[in-house]
């Protein structure tokens, strides 16, 4: 179950809101109160693809370097033993959460334009994950026939493996590869949609006419992007 919170301030008609994510969410309220805007924002967070949409990090950020250091150690352990685990919990959850929010702030205009296709006022957007929740990833190191090392990172759900990403890299991650792995982790933390080996999809059903008119372009755009970019594979090869 998703158990994280979306915080916004000065978002369209919404002065301030803190919404906890759940598997089924209904927004009920007066016309022109911000329901459709917030639902579209939430849908965007649940379906975001940082890598293909060209999101950027602040490379000199201490948060970015700290999280990259965590990844370097995990991949180094995988090279030495064949496999390792990355467990994000407690203080590490806070680090990755802060880096995600920093990334959202840097790319906020791009994110909103992809969703709404026009300028939308949003002073502040940030997400909050529970510190006690564990996000577990398995990293496997192998070799291709040509001797090139292959690393696979998987999101674990109990004993079950979730969707995976494959990268080809040297032992010290380059920035581009760092970004790809970080984006994969962010998507996993936001979606948390693996159950019994099945990848679920977020569904947004606007029931009011105005809600549909505000969001159909964004939904069609996401559908077409998934179709032509083949987002299901989530693979990067150097």
mmCIF file of the C-alpha atoms, coordinates in Angstrom:
data_MODEL
# 
_entry.id   MODEL 
# 
loop_
_atom_site.group_PDB 
_atom_site.id 
_atom_site.type_symbol 
_atom_site.label_atom_id 
_atom_site.label_alt_id 
_atom_site.label_comp_id 
_atom_site.label_asym_id 
_atom_site.label_entity_id 
_atom_site.label_seq_id 
_atom_site.pdbx_PDB_ins_code 
_atom_site.Cartn_x 
_atom_site.Cartn_y 
_atom_site.Cartn_z 
_atom_site.occupancy 
_atom_site.B_iso_or_equiv 
_atom_site.pdbx_formal_charge 
_atom_site.auth_seq_id 
_atom_site.auth_comp_id 
_atom_site.auth_asym_id 
_atom_site.auth_atom_id 
_atom_site.pdbx_PDB_model_num 
ATOM 1   C CA . UNK A 1 1   ? 0.000   0.000   0.000   1.00 0.00 ? 1   UNK A CA 1 
ATOM 2   C CA . UNK A 1 2   ? 1.202   3.488   -0.784  1.00 0.00 ? 2   UNK A CA 1 
ATOM 3   C CA . UNK A 1 3   ? 1.770   5.397   2.426   1.00 0.00 ? 3   UNK A CA 1 
ATOM 4   C CA . UNK A 1 4   ? 3.273   8.716   1.558   1.00 0.00 ? 4   UNK A CA 1 
ATOM 5   C CA . UNK A 1 5   ? 2.034   12.290  1.665   1.00 0.00 ? 5   UNK A CA 1 
ATOM 6   C CA . UNK A 1 6   ? 1.882   15.003  -0.980  1.00 0.00 ? 6   UNK A CA 1 
ATOM 7   C CA . UNK A 1 7   ? 2.254   18.564  0.315   1.00 0.00 ? 7   UNK A CA 1 
ATOM 8   C CA . UNK A 1 8   ? 1.411   21.615  -1.808  1.00 0.00 ? 8   UNK A CA 1 
ATOM 9   C CA . UNK A 1 9   ? 1.080   25.319  -1.192  1.00 0.00 ? 9   UNK A CA 1 
ATOM 10  C CA . UNK A 1 10  ? -0.452  28.026  -3.407  1.00 0.00 ? 10  UNK A CA 1 
ATOM 11  C CA . UNK A 1 11  ? -1.457  25.555  -6.099  1.00 0.00 ? 11  UNK A CA 1 
ATOM 12  C CA . UNK A 1 12  ? -4.171  27.121  -8.245  1.00 0.00 ? 12  UNK A CA 1 
ATOM 13  C CA . UNK A 1 13  ? -7.171  27.594  -5.939  1.00 0.00 ? 13  UNK A CA 1 
ATOM 14  C CA . UNK A 1 14  ? -5.554  25.516  -3.185  1.00 0.00 ? 14  UNK A CA 1 
ATOM 15  C CA . UNK A 1 15  ? -3.781  27.598  -0.570  1.00 0.00 ? 15  UNK A CA 1 
ATOM 16  C CA . UNK A 1 16  ? -2.360  24.583  1.286   1.00 0.00 ? 16  UNK A CA 1 
ATOM 17  C CA . UNK A 1 17  ? -3.013  20.852  1.239   1.00 0.00 ? 17  UNK A CA 1 
ATOM 18  C CA . UNK A 1 18  ? -1.475  17.716  2.754   1.00 0.00 ? 18  UNK A CA 1 
ATOM 19  C CA . UNK A 1 19  ? -2.883  14.526  1.221   1.00 0.00 ? 19  UNK A CA 1 
ATOM 20  C CA . UNK A 1 20  ? -1.971  10.982  2.250   1.00 0.00 ? 20  UNK A CA 1 
ATOM 21  C CA . UNK A 1 21  ? -1.848  8.566   -0.677  1.00 0.00 ? 21  UNK A CA 1 
ATOM 22  C CA . UNK A 1 22  ? -4.022  5.437   -0.571  1.00 0.00 ? 22  UNK A CA 1 
ATOM 23  C CA . UNK A 1 23  ? -4.959  2.734   -3.115  1.00 0.00 ? 23  UNK A CA 1 
ATOM 24  C CA . UNK A 1 24  ? -8.373  4.323   -3.766  1.00 0.00 ? 24  UNK A CA 1 
ATOM 25  C CA . UNK A 1 25  ? -8.842  8.071   -3.498  1.00 0.00 ? 25  UNK A CA 1 
ATOM 26  C CA . UNK A 1 26  ? -11.985 10.157  -4.065  1.00 0.00 ? 26  UNK A CA 1 
ATOM 27  C CA . UNK A 1 27  ? -11.986 13.948  -4.248  1.00 0.00 ? 27  UNK A CA 1 
ATOM 28  C CA . UNK A 1 28  ? -15.336 15.552  -3.500  1.00 0.00 ? 28  UNK A CA 1 
ATOM 29  C CA . UNK A 1 29  ? -15.992 19.272  -3.256  1.00 0.00 ? 29  UNK A CA 1 
ATOM 30  C CA . UNK A 1 30  ? -17.450 22.410  -4.766  1.00 0.00 ? 30  UNK A CA 1 
ATOM 31  C CA . UNK A 1 31  ? -16.861 23.422  -8.359  1.00 0.00 ? 31  UNK A CA 1 
ATOM 32  C CA . UNK A 1 32  ? -13.656 25.362  -8.972  1.00 0.00 ? 32  UNK A CA 1 
ATOM 33  C CA . UNK A 1 33  ? -12.149 24.277  -5.648  1.00 0.00 ? 33  UNK A CA 1 
ATOM 34  C CA . UNK A 1 34  ? -9.051  22.589  -7.074  1.00 0.00 ? 34  UNK A CA 1 
ATOM 35  C CA . UNK A 1 35  ? -10.106 18.911  -7.146  1.00 0.00 ? 35  UNK A CA 1 
ATOM 36  C CA . UNK A 1 36  ? -9.183  18.291  -10.770 1.00 0.00 ? 36  UNK A CA 1 
ATOM 37  C CA . UNK A 1 37  ? -5.888  20.146  -10.429 1.00 0.00 ? 37  UNK A CA 1 
ATOM 38  C CA . UNK A 1 38  ? -4.833  18.091  -7.428  1.00 0.00 ? 38  UNK A CA 1 
ATOM 39  C CA . UNK A 1 39  ? -5.933  14.800  -8.984  1.00 0.00 ? 39  UNK A CA 1 
ATOM 40  C CA . UNK A 1 40  ? -3.955  15.623  -12.113 1.00 0.00 ? 40  UNK A CA 1 
ATOM 41  C CA . UNK A 1 41  ? -0.922  16.485  -9.986  1.00 0.00 ? 41  UNK A CA 1 
ATOM 42  C CA . UNK A 1 42  ? -1.206  13.200  -8.120  1.00 0.00 ? 42  UNK A CA 1 
ATOM 43  C CA . UNK A 1 43  ? -1.605  11.236  -11.353 1.00 0.00 ? 43  UNK A CA 1 
ATOM 44  C CA . UNK A 1 44  ? 1.518   12.960  -12.649 1.00 0.00 ? 44  UNK A CA 1 
ATOM 45  C CA . UNK A 1 45  ? 3.541   11.897  -9.599  1.00 0.00 ? 45  UNK A CA 1 
ATOM 46  C CA . UNK A 1 46  ? 2.348   8.292   -9.879  1.00 0.00 ? 46  UNK A CA 1 
ATOM 47  C CA . UNK A 1 47  ? 3.186   8.033   -13.579 1.00 0.00 ? 47  UNK A CA 1 
ATOM 48  C CA . UNK A 1 48  ? 6.249   10.279  -13.792 1.00 0.00 ? 48  UNK A CA 1 
ATOM 49  C CA . UNK A 1 49  ? 9.225   9.015   -15.787 1.00 0.00 ? 49  UNK A CA 1 
ATOM 50  C CA . UNK A 1 50  ? 12.174  11.131  -14.710 1.00 0.00 ? 50  UNK A CA 1 
ATOM 51  C CA . UNK A 1 51  ? 14.675  9.626   -17.127 1.00 0.00 ? 51  UNK A CA 1 
ATOM 52  C CA . UNK A 1 52  ? 12.763  9.728   -20.423 1.00 0.00 ? 52  UNK A CA 1 
ATOM 53  C CA . UNK A 1 53  ? 11.313  13.161  -19.670 1.00 0.00 ? 53  UNK A CA 1 
ATOM 54  C CA . UNK A 1 54  ? 14.792  14.623  -19.242 1.00 0.00 ? 54  UNK A CA 1 
ATOM 55  C CA . UNK A 1 55  ? 14.765  15.632  -15.571 1.00 0.00 ? 55  UNK A CA 1 
ATOM 56  C CA . UNK A 1 56  ? 17.981  17.055  -14.138 1.00 0.00 ? 56  UNK A CA 1 
ATOM 57  C CA . UNK A 1 57  ? 19.779  17.068  -10.798 1.00 0.00 ? 57  UNK A CA 1 
ATOM 58  C CA . UNK A 1 58  ? 21.785  19.816  -9.179  1.00 0.00 ? 58  UNK A CA 1 
ATOM 59  C CA . UNK A 1 59  ? 25.073  17.928  -9.527  1.00 0.00 ? 59  UNK A CA 1 
ATOM 60  C CA . UNK A 1 60  ? 26.878  19.992  -6.873  1.00 0.00 ? 60  UNK A CA 1 
ATOM 61  C CA . UNK A 1 61  ? 24.194  19.330  -4.280  1.00 0.00 ? 61  UNK A CA 1 
ATOM 62  C CA . UNK A 1 62  ? 25.478  17.560  -1.121  1.00 0.00 ? 62  UNK A CA 1 
ATOM 63  C CA . UNK A 1 63  ? 22.340  15.412  -1.232  1.00 0.00 ? 63  UNK A CA 1 
ATOM 64  C CA . UNK A 1 64  ? 23.148  14.253  -4.757  1.00 0.00 ? 64  UNK A CA 1 
ATOM 65  C CA . UNK A 1 65  ? 26.726  13.340  -3.854  1.00 0.00 ? 65  UNK A CA 1 
ATOM 66  C CA . UNK A 1 66  ? 25.628  11.545  -0.649  1.00 0.00 ? 66  UNK A CA 1 
ATOM 67  C CA . UNK A 1 67  ? 23.071  9.404   -2.481  1.00 0.00 ? 67  UNK A CA 1 
ATOM 68  C CA . UNK A 1 68  ? 25.567  8.661   -5.260  1.00 0.00 ? 68  UNK A CA 1 
ATOM 69  C CA . UNK A 1 69  ? 28.029  7.526   -2.594  1.00 0.00 ? 69  UNK A CA 1 
ATOM 70  C CA . UNK A 1 70  ? 25.449  5.079   -1.245  1.00 0.00 ? 70  UNK A CA 1 
ATOM 71  C CA . UNK A 1 71  ? 24.951  3.675   -4.757  1.00 0.00 ? 71  UNK A CA 1 
ATOM 72  C CA . UNK A 1 72  ? 28.698  3.372   -5.388  1.00 0.00 ? 72  UNK A CA 1 
ATOM 73  C CA . UNK A 1 73  ? 29.129  1.241   -2.272  1.00 0.00 ? 73  UNK A CA 1 
ATOM 74  C CA . UNK A 1 74  ? 26.203  -1.048  -3.157  1.00 0.00 ? 74  UNK A CA 1 
ATOM 75  C CA . UNK A 1 75  ? 27.453  -1.625  -6.700  1.00 0.00 ? 75  UNK A CA 1 
ATOM 76  C CA . UNK A 1 76  ? 31.020  -2.183  -5.459  1.00 0.00 ? 76  UNK A CA 1 
ATOM 77  C CA . UNK A 1 77  ? 29.717  -4.855  -3.065  1.00 0.00 ? 77  UNK A CA 1 
ATOM 78  C CA . UNK A 1 78  ? 27.812  -6.466  -5.947  1.00 0.00 ? 78  UNK A CA 1 
ATOM 79  C CA . UNK A 1 79  ? 30.989  -6.630  -8.042  1.00 0.00 ? 79  UNK A CA 1 
ATOM 80  C CA . UNK A 1 80  ? 32.865  -8.304  -5.207  1.00 0.00 ? 80  UNK A CA 1 
ATOM 81  C CA . UNK A 1 81  ? 30.219  -10.867 -4.190  1.00 0.00 ? 81  UNK A CA 1 
ATOM 82  C CA . UNK A 1 82  ? 27.954  -11.136 -7.240  1.00 0.00 ? 82  UNK A CA 1 
ATOM 83  C CA . UNK A 1 83  ? 24.981  -9.527  -5.539  1.00 0.00 ? 83  UNK A CA 1 
ATOM 84  C CA . UNK A 1 84  ? 24.128  -7.003  -2.846  1.00 0.00 ? 84  UNK A CA 1 
ATOM 85  C CA . UNK A 1 85  ? 21.114  -5.261  -1.365  1.00 0.00 ? 85  UNK A CA 1 
ATOM 86  C CA . UNK A 1 86  ? 20.217  -1.616  -1.011  1.00 0.00 ? 86  UNK A CA 1 
ATOM 87  C CA . UNK A 1 87  ? 17.866  -1.069  1.921   1.00 0.00 ? 87  UNK A CA 1 
ATOM 88  C CA . UNK A 1 88  ? 16.475  2.448   2.132   1.00 0.00 ? 88  UNK A CA 1 
ATOM 89  C CA . UNK A 1 89  ? 15.033  3.071   5.577   1.00 0.00 ? 89  UNK A CA 1 
ATOM 90  C CA . UNK A 1 90  ? 15.238  5.624   8.379   1.00 0.00 ? 90  UNK A CA 1 
ATOM 91  C CA . UNK A 1 91  ? 17.879  8.290   7.751   1.00 0.00 ? 91  UNK A CA 1 
ATOM 92  C CA . UNK A 1 92  ? 18.526  7.012   4.219   1.00 0.00 ? 92  UNK A CA 1 
ATOM 93  C CA . UNK A 1 93  ? 14.817  7.431   3.433   1.00 0.00 ? 93  UNK A CA 1 
ATOM 94  C CA . UNK A 1 94  ? 15.133  11.063  4.452   1.00 0.00 ? 94  UNK A CA 1 
ATOM 95  C CA . UNK A 1 95  ? 18.180  11.555  2.191   1.00 0.00 ? 95  UNK A CA 1 
ATOM 96  C CA . UNK A 1 96  ? 16.499  10.062  -0.875  1.00 0.00 ? 96  UNK A CA 1 
ATOM 97  C CA . UNK A 1 97  ? 13.268  11.908  -0.063  1.00 0.00 ? 97  UNK A CA 1 
ATOM 98  C CA . UNK A 1 98  ? 15.109  15.221  0.151   1.00 0.00 ? 98  UNK A CA 1 
ATOM 99  C CA . UNK A 1 99  ? 16.921  14.548  -3.123  1.00 0.00 ? 99  UNK A CA 1 
ATOM 100 C CA . UNK A 1 100 ? 13.608  13.670  -4.817  1.00 0.00 ? 100 UNK A CA 1 
ATOM 101 C CA . UNK A 1 101 ? 12.056  16.911  -3.568  1.00 0.00 ? 101 UNK A CA 1 
ATOM 102 C CA . UNK A 1 102 ? 15.098  18.873  -4.707  1.00 0.00 ? 102 UNK A CA 1 
ATOM 103 C CA . UNK A 1 103 ? 14.743  17.284  -8.153  1.00 0.00 ? 103 UNK A CA 1 
ATOM 104 C CA . UNK A 1 104 ? 11.028  18.110  -8.279  1.00 0.00 ? 104 UNK A CA 1 
ATOM 105 C CA . UNK A 1 105 ? 11.752  21.722  -7.367  1.00 0.00 ? 105 UNK A CA 1 
ATOM 106 C CA . UNK A 1 106 ? 14.451  22.098  -10.039 1.00 0.00 ? 106 UNK A CA 1 
ATOM 107 C CA . UNK A 1 107 ? 12.204  20.525  -12.701 1.00 0.00 ? 107 UNK A CA 1 
ATOM 108 C CA . UNK A 1 108 ? 8.874   21.878  -11.455 1.00 0.00 ? 108 UNK A CA 1 
ATOM 109 C CA . UNK A 1 109 ? 8.121   23.910  -14.567 1.00 0.00 ? 109 UNK A CA 1 
ATOM 110 C CA . UNK A 1 110 ? 8.823   20.934  -16.858 1.00 0.00 ? 110 UNK A CA 1 
ATOM 111 C CA . UNK A 1 111 ? 6.672   18.661  -14.673 1.00 0.00 ? 111 UNK A CA 1 
ATOM 112 C CA . UNK A 1 112 ? 3.701   21.043  -14.678 1.00 0.00 ? 112 UNK A CA 1 
ATOM 113 C CA . UNK A 1 113 ? 3.933   21.752  -18.409 1.00 0.00 ? 113 UNK A CA 1 
ATOM 114 C CA . UNK A 1 114 ? 3.949   18.016  -19.173 1.00 0.00 ? 114 UNK A CA 1 
ATOM 115 C CA . UNK A 1 115 ? 0.803   17.626  -17.084 1.00 0.00 ? 115 UNK A CA 1 
ATOM 116 C CA . UNK A 1 116 ? -1.245  20.722  -17.857 1.00 0.00 ? 116 UNK A CA 1 
ATOM 117 C CA . UNK A 1 117 ? 0.274   21.953  -21.148 1.00 0.00 ? 117 UNK A CA 1 
ATOM 118 C CA . UNK A 1 118 ? 0.193   25.481  -19.755 1.00 0.00 ? 118 UNK A CA 1 
ATOM 119 C CA . UNK A 1 119 ? 1.504   27.523  -16.834 1.00 0.00 ? 119 UNK A CA 1 
ATOM 120 C CA . UNK A 1 120 ? -0.001  26.593  -13.468 1.00 0.00 ? 120 UNK A CA 1 
ATOM 121 C CA . UNK A 1 121 ? 0.950   28.405  -10.276 1.00 0.00 ? 121 UNK A CA 1 
ATOM 122 C CA . UNK A 1 122 ? 2.517   26.104  -7.686  1.00 0.00 ? 122 UNK A CA 1 
ATOM 123 C CA . UNK A 1 123 ? 4.726   27.686  -5.062  1.00 0.00 ? 123 UNK A CA 1 
ATOM 124 C CA . UNK A 1 124 ? 5.789   24.505  -3.291  1.00 0.00 ? 124 UNK A CA 1 
ATOM 125 C CA . UNK A 1 125 ? 5.515   20.770  -3.954  1.00 0.00 ? 125 UNK A CA 1 
ATOM 126 C CA . UNK A 1 126 ? 7.134   18.100  -1.826  1.00 0.00 ? 126 UNK A CA 1 
ATOM 127 C CA . UNK A 1 127 ? 6.511   14.486  -0.846  1.00 0.00 ? 127 UNK A CA 1 
ATOM 128 C CA . UNK A 1 128 ? 7.085   12.758  2.469   1.00 0.00 ? 128 UNK A CA 1 
ATOM 129 C CA . UNK A 1 129 ? 7.741   9.046   2.988   1.00 0.00 ? 129 UNK A CA 1 
ATOM 130 C CA . UNK A 1 130 ? 7.390   7.225   6.334   1.00 0.00 ? 130 UNK A CA 1 
ATOM 131 C CA . UNK A 1 131 ? 10.819  6.678   7.910   1.00 0.00 ? 131 UNK A CA 1 
ATOM 132 C CA . UNK A 1 132 ? 9.856   3.245   9.216   1.00 0.00 ? 132 UNK A CA 1 
ATOM 133 C CA . UNK A 1 133 ? 8.963   1.852   5.776   1.00 0.00 ? 133 UNK A CA 1 
ATOM 134 C CA . UNK A 1 134 ? 11.628  -0.255  4.079   1.00 0.00 ? 134 UNK A CA 1 
ATOM 135 C CA . UNK A 1 135 ? 12.457  0.065   0.386   1.00 0.00 ? 135 UNK A CA 1 
ATOM 136 C CA . UNK A 1 136 ? 14.549  -2.921  -0.623  1.00 0.00 ? 136 UNK A CA 1 
ATOM 137 C CA . UNK A 1 137 ? 16.465  -3.264  -3.885  1.00 0.00 ? 137 UNK A CA 1 
ATOM 138 C CA . UNK A 1 138 ? 18.599  -6.170  -5.074  1.00 0.00 ? 138 UNK A CA 1 
ATOM 139 C CA . UNK A 1 139 ? 21.678  -5.552  -7.213  1.00 0.00 ? 139 UNK A CA 1 
ATOM 140 C CA . UNK A 1 140 ? 23.184  -8.405  -9.254  1.00 0.00 ? 140 UNK A CA 1 
ATOM 141 C CA . UNK A 1 141 ? 26.502  -8.243  -11.074 1.00 0.00 ? 141 UNK A CA 1 
ATOM 142 C CA . UNK A 1 142 ? 27.271  -10.514 -14.037 1.00 0.00 ? 142 UNK A CA 1 
ATOM 143 C CA . UNK A 1 143 ? 29.370  -10.571 -17.187 1.00 0.00 ? 143 UNK A CA 1 
ATOM 144 C CA . UNK A 1 144 ? 28.359  -10.528 -20.826 1.00 0.00 ? 144 UNK A CA 1 
ATOM 145 C CA . UNK A 1 145 ? 30.103  -12.692 -23.425 1.00 0.00 ? 145 UNK A CA 1 
ATOM 146 C CA . UNK A 1 146 ? 32.419  -9.816  -24.341 1.00 0.00 ? 146 UNK A CA 1 
ATOM 147 C CA . UNK A 1 147 ? 33.500  -9.476  -20.710 1.00 0.00 ? 147 UNK A CA 1 
ATOM 148 C CA . UNK A 1 148 ? 31.554  -6.289  -20.067 1.00 0.00 ? 148 UNK A CA 1 
ATOM 149 C CA . UNK A 1 149 ? 29.988  -6.194  -16.613 1.00 0.00 ? 149 UNK A CA 1 
ATOM 150 C CA . UNK A 1 150 ? 26.214  -6.114  -16.410 1.00 0.00 ? 150 UNK A CA 1 
ATOM 151 C CA . UNK A 1 151 ? 24.412  -4.832  -13.354 1.00 0.00 ? 151 UNK A CA 1 
ATOM 152 C CA . UNK A 1 152 ? 20.738  -5.402  -12.673 1.00 0.00 ? 152 UNK A CA 1 
ATOM 153 C CA . UNK A 1 153 ? 18.811  -3.543  -9.997  1.00 0.00 ? 153 UNK A CA 1 
ATOM 154 C CA . UNK A 1 154 ? 15.424  -4.847  -8.891  1.00 0.00 ? 154 UNK A CA 1 
ATOM 155 C CA . UNK A 1 155 ? 12.786  -3.513  -6.567  1.00 0.00 ? 155 UNK A CA 1 
ATOM 156 C CA . UNK A 1 156 ? 12.003  -6.210  -3.977  1.00 0.00 ? 156 UNK A CA 1 
ATOM 157 C CA . UNK A 1 157 ? 8.575   -6.743  -2.412  1.00 0.00 ? 157 UNK A CA 1 
ATOM 158 C CA . UNK A 1 158 ? 9.088   -9.265  0.324   1.00 0.00 ? 158 UNK A CA 1 
ATOM 159 C CA . UNK A 1 159 ? 10.497  -12.328 -1.478  1.00 0.00 ? 159 UNK A CA 1 
ATOM 160 C CA . UNK A 1 160 ? 9.103   -11.208 -4.817  1.00 0.00 ? 160 UNK A CA 1 
ATOM 161 C CA . UNK A 1 161 ? 11.015  -9.261  -7.424  1.00 0.00 ? 161 UNK A CA 1 
ATOM 162 C CA . UNK A 1 162 ? 9.475   -6.204  -8.977  1.00 0.00 ? 162 UNK A CA 1 
ATOM 163 C CA . UNK A 1 163 ? 10.318  -4.492  -12.240 1.00 0.00 ? 163 UNK A CA 1 
ATOM 164 C CA . UNK A 1 164 ? 14.001  -4.249  -13.016 1.00 0.00 ? 164 UNK A CA 1 
ATOM 165 C CA . UNK A 1 165 ? 16.508  -2.036  -14.769 1.00 0.00 ? 165 UNK A CA 1 
ATOM 166 C CA . UNK A 1 166 ? 19.710  -3.169  -16.449 1.00 0.00 ? 166 UNK A CA 1 
ATOM 167 C CA . UNK A 1 167 ? 22.783  -0.957  -16.819 1.00 0.00 ? 167 UNK A CA 1 
ATOM 168 C CA . UNK A 1 168 ? 26.284  -1.469  -18.182 1.00 0.00 ? 168 UNK A CA 1 
ATOM 169 C CA . UNK A 1 169 ? 28.909  0.480   -16.281 1.00 0.00 ? 169 UNK A CA 1 
ATOM 170 C CA . UNK A 1 170 ? 32.350  0.715   -14.789 1.00 0.00 ? 170 UNK A CA 1 
ATOM 171 C CA . UNK A 1 171 ? 32.586  0.151   -11.054 1.00 0.00 ? 171 UNK A CA 1 
ATOM 172 C CA . UNK A 1 172 ? 32.440  3.879   -10.275 1.00 0.00 ? 172 UNK A CA 1 
ATOM 173 C CA . UNK A 1 173 ? 29.111  5.162   -11.506 1.00 0.00 ? 173 UNK A CA 1 
ATOM 174 C CA . UNK A 1 174 ? 29.265  7.988   -14.022 1.00 0.00 ? 174 UNK A CA 1 
ATOM 175 C CA . UNK A 1 175 ? 26.779  10.831  -13.589 1.00 0.00 ? 175 UNK A CA 1 
ATOM 176 C CA . UNK A 1 176 ? 24.465  9.601   -16.351 1.00 0.00 ? 176 UNK A CA 1 
ATOM 177 C CA . UNK A 1 177 ? 24.295  6.121   -14.833 1.00 0.00 ? 177 UNK A CA 1 
ATOM 178 C CA . UNK A 1 178 ? 23.872  7.551   -11.342 1.00 0.00 ? 178 UNK A CA 1 
ATOM 179 C CA . UNK A 1 179 ? 20.906  9.561   -12.562 1.00 0.00 ? 179 UNK A CA 1 
ATOM 180 C CA . UNK A 1 180 ? 19.292  6.541   -14.195 1.00 0.00 ? 180 UNK A CA 1 
ATOM 181 C CA . UNK A 1 181 ? 19.516  4.443   -11.017 1.00 0.00 ? 181 UNK A CA 1 
ATOM 182 C CA . UNK A 1 182 ? 18.314  7.305   -8.807  1.00 0.00 ? 182 UNK A CA 1 
ATOM 183 C CA . UNK A 1 183 ? 15.330  7.892   -11.095 1.00 0.00 ? 183 UNK A CA 1 
ATOM 184 C CA . UNK A 1 184 ? 14.527  4.178   -10.976 1.00 0.00 ? 184 UNK A CA 1 
ATOM 185 C CA . UNK A 1 185 ? 14.569  4.292   -7.164  1.00 0.00 ? 185 UNK A CA 1 
ATOM 186 C CA . UNK A 1 186 ? 12.355  7.403   -7.095  1.00 0.00 ? 186 UNK A CA 1 
ATOM 187 C CA . UNK A 1 187 ? 9.759   5.793   -9.378  1.00 0.00 ? 187 UNK A CA 1 
ATOM 188 C CA . UNK A 1 188 ? 9.754   2.676   -7.188  1.00 0.00 ? 188 UNK A CA 1 
ATOM 189 C CA . UNK A 1 189 ? 9.246   4.687   -4.002  1.00 0.00 ? 189 UNK A CA 1 
ATOM 190 C CA . UNK A 1 190 ? 6.431   6.750   -5.508  1.00 0.00 ? 190 UNK A CA 1 
ATOM 191 C CA . UNK A 1 191 ? 4.538   3.907   -7.165  1.00 0.00 ? 191 UNK A CA 1 
ATOM 192 C CA . UNK A 1 192 ? 5.040   1.019   -4.720  1.00 0.00 ? 192 UNK A CA 1 
ATOM 193 C CA . UNK A 1 193 ? 2.803   -0.848  -7.137  1.00 0.00 ? 193 UNK A CA 1 
ATOM 194 C CA . UNK A 1 194 ? 4.256   -4.359  -7.186  1.00 0.00 ? 194 UNK A CA 1 
ATOM 195 C CA . UNK A 1 195 ? 2.084   -7.125  -5.766  1.00 0.00 ? 195 UNK A CA 1 
ATOM 196 C CA . UNK A 1 196 ? 2.441   -10.843 -6.548  1.00 0.00 ? 196 UNK A CA 1 
ATOM 197 C CA . UNK A 1 197 ? 4.773   -10.039 -9.426  1.00 0.00 ? 197 UNK A CA 1 
ATOM 198 C CA . UNK A 1 198 ? 2.193   -7.879  -11.238 1.00 0.00 ? 198 UNK A CA 1 
ATOM 199 C CA . UNK A 1 199 ? 2.902   -4.268  -12.117 1.00 0.00 ? 199 UNK A CA 1 
ATOM 200 C CA . UNK A 1 200 ? -0.194  -2.194  -11.458 1.00 0.00 ? 200 UNK A CA 1 
ATOM 201 C CA . UNK A 1 201 ? -1.118  1.012   -13.247 1.00 0.00 ? 201 UNK A CA 1 
ATOM 202 C CA . UNK A 1 202 ? -2.619  4.128   -11.758 1.00 0.00 ? 202 UNK A CA 1 
ATOM 203 C CA . UNK A 1 203 ? -6.047  4.948   -13.126 1.00 0.00 ? 203 UNK A CA 1 
ATOM 204 C CA . UNK A 1 204 ? -7.571  8.426   -12.955 1.00 0.00 ? 204 UNK A CA 1 
ATOM 205 C CA . UNK A 1 205 ? -11.314 8.731   -13.659 1.00 0.00 ? 205 UNK A CA 1 
ATOM 206 C CA . UNK A 1 206 ? -12.629 12.336  -13.643 1.00 0.00 ? 206 UNK A CA 1 
ATOM 207 C CA . UNK A 1 207 ? -16.407 12.114  -13.245 1.00 0.00 ? 207 UNK A CA 1 
ATOM 208 C CA . UNK A 1 208 ? -17.274 15.778  -13.778 1.00 0.00 ? 208 UNK A CA 1 
ATOM 209 C CA . UNK A 1 209 ? -17.286 17.284  -17.253 1.00 0.00 ? 209 UNK A CA 1 
ATOM 210 C CA . UNK A 1 210 ? -14.951 20.101  -16.246 1.00 0.00 ? 210 UNK A CA 1 
ATOM 211 C CA . UNK A 1 211 ? -12.507 17.648  -14.715 1.00 0.00 ? 211 UNK A CA 1 
ATOM 212 C CA . UNK A 1 212 ? -12.351 15.639  -17.917 1.00 0.00 ? 212 UNK A CA 1 
ATOM 213 C CA . UNK A 1 213 ? -11.825 18.722  -20.072 1.00 0.00 ? 213 UNK A CA 1 
ATOM 214 C CA . UNK A 1 214 ? -8.966  19.832  -17.854 1.00 0.00 ? 214 UNK A CA 1 
ATOM 215 C CA . UNK A 1 215 ? -7.163  16.495  -17.908 1.00 0.00 ? 215 UNK A CA 1 
ATOM 216 C CA . UNK A 1 216 ? -7.828  14.588  -21.103 1.00 0.00 ? 216 UNK A CA 1 
ATOM 217 C CA . UNK A 1 217 ? -4.832  16.136  -22.903 1.00 0.00 ? 217 UNK A CA 1 
ATOM 218 C CA . UNK A 1 218 ? -2.483  15.109  -20.118 1.00 0.00 ? 218 UNK A CA 1 
ATOM 219 C CA . UNK A 1 219 ? -3.847  11.562  -20.016 1.00 0.00 ? 219 UNK A CA 1 
ATOM 220 C CA . UNK A 1 220 ? -3.683  11.133  -23.793 1.00 0.00 ? 220 UNK A CA 1 
ATOM 221 C CA . UNK A 1 221 ? -0.163  12.567  -23.794 1.00 0.00 ? 221 UNK A CA 1 
ATOM 222 C CA . UNK A 1 222 ? 0.998   10.085  -21.137 1.00 0.00 ? 222 UNK A CA 1 
ATOM 223 C CA . UNK A 1 223 ? -0.577  7.184   -23.021 1.00 0.00 ? 223 UNK A CA 1 
ATOM 224 C CA . UNK A 1 224 ? 1.106   8.120   -26.294 1.00 0.00 ? 224 UNK A CA 1 
ATOM 225 C CA . UNK A 1 225 ? 4.457   8.628   -24.576 1.00 0.00 ? 225 UNK A CA 1 
ATOM 226 C CA . UNK A 1 226 ? 4.271   5.164   -22.973 1.00 0.00 ? 226 UNK A CA 1 
ATOM 227 C CA . UNK A 1 227 ? 3.422   3.631   -26.340 1.00 0.00 ? 227 UNK A CA 1 
ATOM 228 C CA . UNK A 1 228 ? 6.228   5.178   -28.357 1.00 0.00 ? 228 UNK A CA 1 
ATOM 229 C CA . UNK A 1 229 ? 8.977   5.269   -25.731 1.00 0.00 ? 229 UNK A CA 1 
ATOM 230 C CA . UNK A 1 230 ? 8.352   1.697   -24.557 1.00 0.00 ? 230 UNK A CA 1 
ATOM 231 C CA . UNK A 1 231 ? 8.587   2.728   -20.925 1.00 0.00 ? 231 UNK A CA 1 
ATOM 232 C CA . UNK A 1 232 ? 7.989   -0.780  -19.652 1.00 0.00 ? 232 UNK A CA 1 
ATOM 233 C CA . UNK A 1 233 ? 11.562  -1.898  -20.387 1.00 0.00 ? 233 UNK A CA 1 
ATOM 234 C CA . UNK A 1 234 ? 13.317  0.808   -18.303 1.00 0.00 ? 234 UNK A CA 1 
ATOM 235 C CA . UNK A 1 235 ? 16.714  -0.135  -19.746 1.00 0.00 ? 235 UNK A CA 1 
ATOM 236 C CA . UNK A 1 236 ? 19.812  1.950   -20.369 1.00 0.00 ? 236 UNK A CA 1 
ATOM 237 C CA . UNK A 1 237 ? 22.905  0.691   -22.137 1.00 0.00 ? 237 UNK A CA 1 
ATOM 238 C CA . UNK A 1 238 ? 26.090  2.737   -22.320 1.00 0.00 ? 238 UNK A CA 1 
# 
